[in-house]
């Protein structure tokens, strides 16, 4: 695969047990924890940085496809977790994952068969796989074992 696409909420991070658009920004760091104004902790899943480092080392493109009503809040989390630097493209806005993928495909000029997508929601996996994208269901956060097989 040449392009790796990731959902955000419950795929690469846990926004305090909810979606990032249901949190209470502004976010802030306190004692090594990223919190919102309600004291909910935003957590990046433990293997995400290693996965992104490995993808970059292997010259793979990385994109985000996230359906959220608060794109700015998702962008804030990408910056605060210091992972924004990994993404070659971010499609973060309300709408279907199919709409996200049409823009992603147009940007990279790659066939869908050269893309792999990771998401925690079955409906998104089902929708996107119909395009010809390899879609992987993520449960309990993204793990290297799910991603690395697609480097070959």
Secondary structure, DSSP 8 states (H G I E B T S, - for coil): --EEEE--BTTTEEETTB-GGGS-S--EEETTEEE-TT--EEEE-TTHHHHHHHHHHTT-EEEEEE--S-HHHHHHHHHHTT-GGG-SEEEESSS-HHHHHHHHHHHHT--GGGEEEEES-HHHHHHHHTTT-EEEE--SS--HHHHGGGG-
